[in-house]
């Protein structure tokens, strides 16, 4: 192998989300390059550059006008993996990122409980799925979502029909709607467990009373939604000090089995204490106010350190690779 300069390559389609990661990489003086994957070419007849490749492609890319960014990223990841490059959040991770149904199938295989869900394509089929569901209220969400967009709580089928007609722009980009059980929790919160390098970092509690658009990044516009009418008091995001639960071991095994190293996994606990896992986000963001209030740990700094460690291992293991 000839002499090559190795660096960290960040694959993404949303530069607005990268500010904290750029700052963390810069603080550690780590060499990195951004690959903005909206349009482009994948040269399968050539070898990729050396380095560590961090996949941050998001299921919500189409909401920013980047309709085929996941498809381009999937081709890119296959190219990198074919050549044995070090990829953080693999092509399998991307497959799960853009499909809730694929997530639930993988979670169930890992022995992790998910809410009862029915997939449907077409307005009539979605309404029939809701009629057959015989549970009220129920949630309807897109199979490929992101940021909680298009996730709504309905009390009956008539309300769903009205929403489908009034907001056609919310139709899933892949055509698949999910009709899903609404898990009644003892209080209106969900818990998000953050993992970096496959290891648990911290859990954050998220108040859901203003709706389901729960993106933690400070650049996400949370406009509220169909909550339970109760006004939220206090911060929306709160890090849970000393959080520990047996579910963390199952999550760690699930991530390892599916080529996911950096992720936020969300669950809700019902009144009996049963945990239902409903989302795996492989393009995880962190809430800076919650991290500051808790005095750390800091997610993007943890990611930067992990990527730097992986780059160091690559330099040590592969002759002919050096830093810039």
N, C-alpha and C positions, 0 to 999 in steps of 0.2 A: 504494500500500500504506500502510495506516495505521500509526501508531506502535505498536510491539510490544516487549515485553520478551523478549529471547532468553536461553535458558539451555541447559544440557546436560540431556537427559532419558535416564535409565538404565532400560531395559526389562528386567525380570527376574522370577523367581519364587522366589528364594532369598536372603533378606536376610542369612543367615549367611555367604555368600560375598562380601558387599560391604564388609565392614569395611575391608580394605586400600585399596579404591578410594575409599571415603568419606574416609579419612584423607588420601589423596593429593590428592583434589579440594579438601579443606579446606585443606591446606598451601599449595596454589596459589591459594586464595581464589577458586575458580571457582563460579559459580552453577549449581546442579543440582537436579534433582527426580527422585525415583524413581517409576516406574510399575510397580506390582506386578500382573502380568498372570496372575492365576489365574482370576478371574471378572470380567466387566465388559461394557461396551457399546462399539461402535465407530461413532461418528456420521458415517457417510459423507455425510450431507447438510450437514455443517459442515466448515470448514477447521481443520486441526490448529494448535496453537500454533507460534510460531517457535522455532527452536533447532536443536541437533544431537541426534540420537536414536541412542543406542548400544544395540544389541540384544545382550543377554546371556542370551537364552533357552537352556535346557539340554535336551539329549535325555533326561536322567535326571529330568525334572520329575515324571513319574508316580510315581517312588519316594518322593516327598515328599507324595503325595496331590494333586498338581496335574495331573490327567490331561489336561485340555484346554488347558493353558497354551500349548503350542506352536501349537495351532490358533488360539487367540485372538491370539497374537502375530503369526501369519501374516496374519490379517485386519487387524491394526493396521499392520503394515508395508506392506501393499498400500495402505491408506488414506494413510499418510505419503508413500509413493512416488508415488501418484497426484497428490498436491498438491506434488510437487517438493521435499519436505523433505530435508535432509541426513541420510541414514541411514548409520551405520557398522555394517557387517555386515548386508547387505541381506536381502530375502525369499529370494533365491537361496541365501544363506549359511545361512539357517534350514532350507531344504529339504535341504541337504546335511548339516546338523547332525543331523537326525533320521532319516537313512537311510544306513547303511553302503554299501548297494548303489549308491545315487546317488553317494556319494563315490567309489567305485571306478570307476564309469563315467566320471565327470568326470576323475579322476586318469589313467585309461588314455587318454582323449582328449588329455590334455596330455603324453602320452608318459612317464608315471610308472608304474613297475612296482608292482603290488599282488600279494598272495598269491593263489594259485588259490582260488576261492571258488564254492560252490554254494548257492543260496537254496532254501529248502524251507518249505512250510506244511503242518502236520499231523504228528502223531507218526510215522505210518508212512512218510511221505515223507522226514522227516528221517533216519530210520534207513536208508531205501533210499539216500538221497544219501550217507550215510556208507559203506554197503556198496560203492556204485559208485565211491567216491572212491579206493579202493585205495592210500591213503597212511596210514601209521601211524608215530607218533601224529598226531592231528589236533586242531584246535581247533573248538569249537562256540560261537557267540556270538549274541546277539540283534541283529537289524538295527537297532533303535532301542535303544541301550544307554545308556552314560554311566558314568563312574568305573570302568570295567572290570567292572561288575556282570554276572553271568551268563556270564562268559567262562571256559571250562574246557578243559583239555587231557585228551584221552582216548587210551588205548592201543589200544582196540578198540571195536567196535559194541556189544558186550554191556555194557561200562561206561557207554556213552552211554545205552542203554535203561534201565539201573538209575537213572541220574541223572534222566532225564526223568520217571520214575515217582515218584522220591523227593522231587523238588523242583518240583512244578507251579507254585509261585509265581514261578519264574524264567522262565516262558513269556514270550516277547517281547510287548510291548504292542500291536505291529502284526501279530503272528502269524507273522512271518518269522524263521526261524533261518538262520544261515549256517554251513555246514561249510567249514572253511578249512585250508589247508596250515599245518603247524607249521614255521616257519623255524628251522633249527638254526644258532644263532649260535656264534661262537668263545667267547663268555662270556655269562652270563645277564643281559644288559642290553638295554634299548631306548634310542633317542635321540629326544628331543622338541625340535623346532626352533620357537622362539617368534618370531612376527612381530607387530609393532605398526606401524600405518600402512602396511602392505604391505611393510615393510622388516625384514630379519632383525635380531633383538635379541640372542639367545644360544641356545645348545643346552645341554640338560640331559640327563645320563645317568641312567637310572632302573634300579635293581636289581630284577629280576623274580623272585628266588628265593623270595619269600614269596607269590607269586601275581600275579594280573593286575589287582587293584584298585589302580590307579596314580594316583588323583586326587592332585595335588600340594598342594591347599589344606590348611592346618593344621586345618581343621574337618572334613575327611573322616576317617572311621574306617576304617582299613585293617586288616582282620581276618585277612589271610593267605588262601591259597588253594592250588590244586593245583600247587605249584612242583615242582622236581626233587628235593626232599628235602634240598638243601644249605642250611645255615643262612646267612642273610645277615649279613655283617660290615660295619660302617661305615655311613655315611648311605645312605638309600634314594635320595636325589636329590643329584646333584653337577653343578654348572655346568662345562662344558668350556671352558676358557680358549682363545681363539684358534681356535675351531672353524671350519673352512672346507671346503667340498665343492661340486663342481659341481651337486649336487642342489638347492642353495639357489636357484640361478637358475631352475630349473624350478618350484620351489615358489612363488617370487615371481610368475612368469607365471601359474601355476595360480590363485593367490589373486586376482590382478587380473582374470582372465577370469571369475571366479565371484562377484564382488562381496563378497569377504572381505578385511577390512583388519586384523583382529586374530584371531590363530589360533595354536594349537599343533599342529604336524604331527608324527606319530610314525612312526618307521621302525625296522626291525631289519636288521642286516647279516649275511648268511650267511658260512659259512667261506671262500667264494671271494671275498668282498668285495662281492657284489651287494646293493644296497639294495632292500628291499621296504617300501613305505609302506602302513600299514594303518589309520591313523586321522587324521581331520581334526577338531580340536576348536575350534569357533568360540566357545565359552564358556570360554576358557582361564583357568586359575588358575596361581598361582606358589607355589613352596615358599619360605617366608621363611627357613628355616634354610640352604638352599642359597644363596640370594641373599646372606645375611649372611656366610656362610663365604667367598664369592667377593668380597665387598666391592662388590657391585653388578655389572651394572646391576639395577635394580629394576623389574619388569614393570608393576606397577600405577601407579608414578610415571610410567613411560613412556606408559602409556595416558592418564593424566590430562593430561600435557603435550600429547599428540596431540589429545585432545578439546578442550583449551583453544585450541590453534592453529586447529582447525577452526571453533570458535566465533568466534575473532577474524577469520578469513577471511569468515565469514558476515556479521558486523557491517560489515566493510569493503565487501563486494560488494553488499549489499542495502540500499537507502535505507529509512529508517524503522525499522530494527531497532536496538535498543540493549540494553545490559545492565540488570539490575535495579539 
